[in-house]
Amino acid sequence: MRWQIRKLRRAEGFNVGLLIGLFIFILVGIVLLPVITSEVSSLTSGTSPAVTGTNATLLNLVPLFYILILVIVPAVLAYKMYRE
């Protein structure tokens, strides 16, 4: 019986479950983004905003951090997956 050393192809070692999870993470994140931005804008603007002052400034940063999470988490996971 011969032992053959198989050379892995590029896509052979990737975890398909992780790729599906990343796709679902990005899809759900993009779907929820308009809801988050509309809620933040309704709380911090208008004739009588519910949140004012410094709290409103911090609340206006929530969509920015949400977008950063949507970009950074898949990038880190893809880097770890590619490195292995």
VENJO-V194856 format. One record per helix or strand. SS is the DSSP state (2 for helix, 1 for strand). FROM is the first residue (numbers start at 0). LEN is the number of residues. If there is no record, write none. Layout:
BEGIN
ss = [SS & SS]
from = [FROM & FROM]
len = [LEN & LEN]
END
This chain:
BEGIN
ss = [2 & 2 & 2]
from = [15 & 53 & 61]
len = [29 & 7 & 22]
END
